[in-house]
């Protein structure tokens, strides 16, 4: 039940309880607002019954030759197909503002950025490699202060709250990292996302590139409304990934948000930016 | 086919950072590599808790265990560490207050050694920071093992030929008090305990907990507010914030205000030695953390104990005054016992009887499965006492009496389960981070 529904339903219930049954059932009482259905990305059917994949822009799609609708791609096939899709999109949108990789990651790895030769092709069949916390991000080993010798943890100066030791901070940083790590896992795993075609988030957003969480909330054209990051994640789960949207409080959703934000540490918060 | 350039960059970055990680250990301190740990025990916490150089070695552990069981460490050869920390009883003695040499009662309940290696401080009042320092004190405490001083202990152990040989083998030198403590600490550092049904549940077996226990877990994180002090997560799965809180236990059996006033006076004028005696041997022991920090807002506060194995390590509280977990729930349900130093987080909880039952059921699911039989036995014993509830005050708990404020809204568990919020939710399995 949404908050709005509660706001409507609760006073109605109270009124009817008080004896104002007529009021509650009168034509004037508003029907509970229904959540407006989101626009769907309708994919063109394939003549040969091939699997048709959609991109998260809500427009671009492609047939996967040799794979029938209802079949699931292997990770390698999905990688190849999504790369092709991305290429199509870039040709259509040569001026599009595409953030290749997290800003700070580039800053800390200048050699990698300027590498003239393309990096080796990933082994698409393998499990995703890579760090769950990018260079420069908050991790147990990057940002937390070092654990003190035991006597420092022994100091509590009379205040229960706020008397936090470096040990506490280390534990907190590690907990956050564990959450981000779980987000990294879900982001890279079509099955964990509930996908039916083998596509996972990282295939279009390697290492959460171009997810720009710092620009939400903002108007999303595909959704025809102002969206939060989680709304956009769900759009991608429903369309390119072909899974069921996750509930707001779903630990997988929460972990993915944590991961995506962690990849953009240090980027200026600019909600509404396009 | 061209890869999106993002892939290229990112791969390069990943390779780069991988190299970086392998090349440089975390800045400053190098963490020890933990042994193979059971589920529910965090490798990260192990790394944080075991000081470099104090990693248990098999030889030290064997000697430490022998010393842990050694009654000759006490003045009259009647008491060993094990007397109050009986491994078969979850490393406690099952008594409200422990007994030392010559049947003397000490002032506090013996805490479990299980997972004590992860404690930020040792003792109920946190007066030492390491297991080594902890091990030294009860041997010299007149009410516990009663040895007059460290030299006397060393002389006595040097008089036992087998120890002379063993210390030489393990430490390569004569028996000394530091090595003796180090060996005992090494043994204690192997007494970690996870692998409760709760851990099976958290790592993906949703059937490992009963419906009642799951509800208890939700209440733990929600209405019952247990997690505000008994915080647990995948990195620190102890269910303790390792802080000190006055929850009013000492105030329910005496005029606490008068006691506190006297105690504050003594501490302001007294010398260190006198204060130590206060902590160990007198009614002032009830002032808890205050005698360590000398800060008034620590009056009557004691360390939040771990809830791991709580079902088998009763009776509860620093003075063992609450025999069952039902009593503990009653205590918190009415917002503790009022006193001027009561922790600001204490409030009435408004828990109903079925909710209390669910919470207790959940707590019993935190016991390591190797203690299953004992856990069952303890649960049955405690349940048999369910109708003897001296701490119960339903009128206060439900807000019909007293002035302990309104409750937070009771979450509708069918809509949103507060236990799902952190990474200790029931859907996402979390594997503890392994240090490389």
Contacts between the chains, C-beta under 8 A, distances in Angstrom:
chain1	res1	chain2	res2	distance
A	1	B	415	7.4
A	80	B	1	6.9
A	83	B	1	6.1
A	83	B	2	7.7
A	83	B	3	5.9
A	83	B	4	6.4
A	83	B	7	7.6
A	84	B	1	6.6
A	86	B	4	4.8
A	87	B	1	7.4
A	87	B	2	6.1
A	87	B	4	7.3
A	90	B	4	7.4
A	98	B	6	7.4
A	99	B	6	8.0
A	100	B	5	5.6
A	100	B	6	4.4
A	100	B	9	5.2
A	100	B	10	7.9
A	101	B	6	5.7
A	101	B	9	4.3
A	101	B	10	5.1
A	101	B	13	6.4
A	105	B	9	7.9
A	105	B	10	7.6
A	105	B	13	4.8
A	106	B	9	6.9
A	106	B	13	7.6
A	108	B	13	8.0
A	109	B	12	6.7
A	109	B	13	4.8
A	109	B	16	4.5
A	109	B	17	7.4
A	111	B	12	7.8
A	111	B	16	7.2
A	112	B	9	6.4
A	112	B	12	3.3
A	112	B	13	5.1
A	112	B	15	7.4
A	112	B	16	5.0
A	113	B	9	5.9
A	113	B	12	7.4
A	115	B	8	7.4
A	115	B	12	5.6
A	118	B	3	6.8
A	118	B	8	5.3
A	119	B	7	7.8
A	119	B	8	4.6
A	119	B	9	7.9
A	119	B	11	4.5
A	119	B	12	4.9
A	119	B	15	7.5
A	120	B	11	7.3
A	121	B	3	7.0
A	122	B	7	7.0
A	122	B	11	6.3
A	129	B	14	6.2
A	129	B	18	7.8
A	130	B	10	7.3
A	130	B	11	7.7
A	130	B	14	3.8
A	130	B	18	7.9
A	131	B	14	6.2
A	131	B	17	5.2
A	131	B	18	7.1
A	131	B	21	7.5
A	134	B	13	6.9
A	134	B	17	6.9
A	135	B	13	6.6
A	135	B	16	7.2
A	135	B	17	4.6
A	135	B	20	6.9
A	140	B	26	7.3
A	140	B	44	6.7
A	140	B	433	7.3
A	141	B	21	7.6
A	141	B	26	4.0
A	141	B	27	7.7
A	146	B	26	7.6
A	146	B	27	6.7
A	146	B	28	4.3
A	146	B	29	5.4
A	147	B	29	6.4
A	147	B	48	5.3
A	149	B	51	7.3
A	149	B	129	7.8
A	150	B	51	6.7
A	150	B	120	7.6
A	150	B	121	7.8
A	150	B	129	3.6
A	150	B	130	5.1
A	151	B	129	4.7
A	153	B	120	4.2
A	153	B	121	6.7
A	153	B	129	6.6
A	153	B	242	7.7
A	154	B	120	7.2
A	154	B	121	5.0
A	154	B	126	6.3
A	154	B	128	7.6
A	154	B	129	4.1
A	156	B	126	7.2
A	156	B	243	6.6
A	156	B	244	6.0
A	156	B	289	7.2
A	156	B	293	6.4
A	156	B	298	7.3
A	157	B	293	6.6
A	157	B	295	6.1
A	158	B	293	5.9
A	158	B	295	2.9
A	158	B	296	7.0
A	158	B	297	4.5
A	158	B	298	5.4
A	159	B	297	6.4
A	160	B	243	5.5
A	160	B	244	6.5
A	160	B	245	5.7
A	160	B	297	7.6
A	160	B	301	7.0
A	160	B	343	6.0
A	160	B	344	7.7
A	160	B	345	7.8
A	161	B	344	7.4
A	161	B	345	7.8
A	163	B	243	6.6
A	165	B	120	6.7
A	167	B	48	6.3
A	167	B	120	5.7
A	167	B	242	7.9
A	168	B	242	7.7
A	170	B	48	6.0
A	171	B	44	7.8
A	171	B	45	7.2
A	171	B	48	7.1
A	171	B	235	5.4
A	171	B	236	4.7
A	174	B	44	4.8
A	174	B	235	4.2
A	174	B	433	6.7
A	175	B	233	4.9
A	175	B	234	6.9
A	175	B	235	4.5
A	175	B	236	7.2
A	175	B	422	8.0
A	175	B	423	7.0
A	177	B	433	6.7
A	178	B	233	7.7
A	178	B	234	5.1
A	178	B	235	5.8
A	178	B	423	5.7
A	178	B	430	6.2
A	178	B	432	7.4
A	178	B	433	5.6
A	179	B	422	7.8
A	179	B	423	4.7
A	181	B	433	6.6
A	182	B	423	6.1
A	182	B	428	5.9
A	182	B	430	6.0
A	186	B	428	8.0
A	204	B	4	7.8
A	205	B	6	7.6
A	206	B	4	7.1
A	206	B	6	5.0
A	206	B	7	4.5
A	206	B	10	4.4
A	206	B	11	7.6
A	207	B	6	7.6
A	207	B	10	3.9
A	207	B	13	7.1
A	207	B	14	7.0
A	209	B	6	4.1
A	209	B	9	7.8
A	209	B	10	6.2
A	210	B	6	6.8
A	249	B	416	5.8
A	249	B	420	6.0
A	249	B	421	7.3
A	250	B	427	6.9
A	251	B	420	5.9
A	251	B	423	7.1
A	251	B	425	4.0
A	251	B	427	4.9
A	251	B	428	3.8
A	252	B	427	7.1
A	252	B	428	6.0
A	254	B	421	7.8
A	255	B	423	7.1
A	255	B	428	6.3
